[in-house]
Amino acid sequence: MRPVIGITPSPQFDEFSHGDFYRFAMSDTYVRAVHAAGGIPIVLPPQLGIAVELLDRIDGLLLSGGADVAPQRYGDLDTHHDTYGVDPLRDAFELELIAEARRIDHPVFCICRGIQILNVAFGGTLIQHIPEHAPSATPHRQHEAGIPKDEIAHSVTATTDSLVSQIYGSTTIGVNSFHHQAIKDVAAGLAVEAVSEDGLVEAVTVAGYSFMLGVQWHPEMMFERHPEQLEPFRALVAAAEARRLAPSSR
């Protein structure tokens, strides 16, 4: 049996002729990446109070990208005018999942928004809008420069002997970039694994856990043209498989 990987989707409101609906969406690139890595992907609609039961039924967790985390979650009293799409239910749901994953050492891979809410869950803070916080920063929204989503926008430098460098087999990794927020104050317990040329945090791990990794880029958009970008999904699936087979994992 292949390990089951639960993926969090993005809430959205859609208008149709027969009514308005609060729905959940997710790019199929996440599904294709997990499937290609050997896992069975399933979607986890936001629900509160059931994190224990959900993580008991899946072998690995993938926190996907999406809109911004509520600034109040990390102590900012004001909301920047470029902060968008805040969804209290999604924030609460993912924070519950992270808390339970920490408790039971459940494998977690966090992408883009995912690395940000991971940092918030551990007590860190976020930059609400990179261009205002660091005007000379590398452009981190490659679509605004006409760069396709599956192409490299810039490189990141991983720490020697870090989990990221081991996964990719290199300390220099070409990545894509679609974010206007980033980690500001790194939470206690998180280790910075990679940074971009402008010094922004691009990857973190959590010390003392079997597999808890966050990256700021979107490997799921790249792996079909850049095969090395499938490696973090393979690492997640391998960690999920190890947990599934462990006698005391349930």
N, C-alpha and C positions, 0 to 999 in steps of 0.2 A: 504493500500500500504506500502510495506517495504521501508525503506530509501535506497537511492542509494549511494554507496560508490565508489568513483573514486580512482583508484590505479595507481601510476606511475610505468612504466616498465623500464627495463635496455636496452639501445641501444647496438647493437652488429653488427659486420660485419660477414656475412656468405658467404662461397664460394660454388657454385654449378656448375654442368657441363654446365648449361645454363647461368651462369653469377654470378657476385658478388652482394650482396645485403646488404644494411643498414637496419636492422630490429630491432624489439622491442620484448623483451622476459621478462617473469615473471613466477616465480614458481607458480604452482597451489596451493601451501600451503596457499598463501595469499587469493586466491579465496575461498578455503575450509573454512578458518577461518572466513572470512567475512560472508559467507553463513551460517555457523554454528551459528554465533552470531545474525543472523536475518536480515542481510543486503543483498542488491543486488549488487554484485561486477561488476564494469566495468573498462576497461583499458583506460588510458589517454595517448595516444602517444604524445611525446613532440612536442609542437607547440608554437610559440611565438606570443604575442600580443592578446591572447584570454582568459586570465585568468579570466577576469570578466565574460565572457559568460560561461565558463566551470563551475565555481563555482556557477553560477546561476542555472545550470542544475543538479547539484548533491547536496546531503545533507551532505556528509562527505568526507574527503580527507585522503588517506593513502599514505604516502611517503615511498616507499619500500627500501630495502637494495640494495647493488650493489657496483660498483667501486668507486674510490676516487673522491672527489671534487678537482677542480683545486686549487693548493696552492695559486695562485695569487688572488683568491677570498677572502682570509683572510690575505693577506699581506706578504706571504712568497715569496721571490724573487727566491729562488732555489727550484727545485723539487727533492725530495729524490728518489734514484734509485729504491726503493720499492713501490713508489706511482704508481698506475697503472690505466688504463682504463678511464682516464679523458675524459669526453665528454662535450664540451662547450654547446651544445644544451640542454642536460639534466640539467646541472647546471643552465642555464638561465631560462629554463622552470620552474623548481622547485622553484627558487628564486622568479619568478613572481607569482606563486601560493601562496607562503607563504606571500608575500607582500599583495596580495588581501585578503587572509584569515585573516590577521591582520586587514585590513581595515573594514571588515564586520563581524568579530568575527565568522568565519566559523570553525566548528570542524575539528581538524587535529590530526592524530596519525602518528608518525614518527618512523621508525624502522631502526636501525643500521646506514647505510649511512644517513638515514632520520634525526636522532638526530643530526648528524654532520652538515648537511646543514641547519638545523633549527638554530643551534648555529651560523653558519656563517651568515645567513640571518639577525640575530639580532646584528651582529658586533663582534662575538667571533672568536676564533682561534682554530686550530686543531694540535694535535701531528701527524706528518706525518708518523712516524714509532715507535710504542711502544717499541720494544726490544732495540732500540738504545737510545730512550729518557729515558727509565726506565728499565735497564737491569734486575733488580730484580722483575719486575712486574709479576703478575700471568699470566701464559700462556693464551692468549686470542684467540688462533686458535686451537680449540679442535680436529679438524680433523687430525692435525699433531700428536696428541697423540692417534689417533685411536678411539676417543670417537664418537659414532653415533650422528647425527645432532639433534635427538629428545631427547637426554639425557642431564642431568645436568653436566656442566663443573665446575662451582663454584657458590658461593652464592653472593648475593648483600644485603646490609643493607639499608632499606628505612627509611627515617626520620619519626618519630612518627607523626601521624595525617596528613601525606602527602597524596596526591591523589593516589600515587602508593600503599602505605600501605592500603588505603581504598579499592582500586580496588582488591588487592590480599588478603586482610584480614590478613596481617602479615607484620612485618617489616623485616623478613628474607625470601628471595626469591631465590630458586634455578633456575639458568638460564643456557642457552647454550652460546656459544661465538665463533664468526667467524669474528674477526676484527683485523686489525693491526694499525688502527688509532683510535683516541679518542678525546674528547673535551680537549683542553688545557686551554685557558682562557675562562671562562664562560661569555657569553654576558650579558650586563645589561638588566634586564627585565626577565631573565631566573632564575628559582629557582632550585637548585640541589635537587632532590628527592631521589636518591639512589646512593651508591658508592660500588665498589668491595673491596675485602680485601686489595688490593694494593693502594686504594685511588682514582682510576680512576672513573670519572663520568659515571654512568650507566643509569641515568634517570633524565629528567628535565621536568618542566612545565613552562608555561608562565603566569605570574601574570596578573590578570585583564581580562582573557579570559575564556569563558565558558568551553572549552575543547581544549587544545593544549598541547599534551603530546609527549615526545620522550623517547624511550628506546634504549639501545645499544645492547640488545640481540634480538633473533628471536623467539618471542612467537608463530608465525605462524607455525614453524617447530615442536613445542612441544605440542600443545594443545590436540592432539589426545591421547597422552600418559600421559600428565600432565594437567588435565582439568582446573586447575587454570589459565593456560596460555591463555585460551579463554577469561578471564575476561576483559582485556584491549580492546578487539574487541567488547565485549558487551557494554563497556562504550562508545566507539566511536559510535556504532549504536544507543545507547540511546541518546547521545548528538545530533546525526544527526536527529533522530526522533523528538526530542524537537524543533530543528531548523525548520524542515519541517512543523511542526504544528503551529509554532509561526506566528501570523498574519502579522508581519512586516519583516519576514525572507527573502522575495523576493523583 
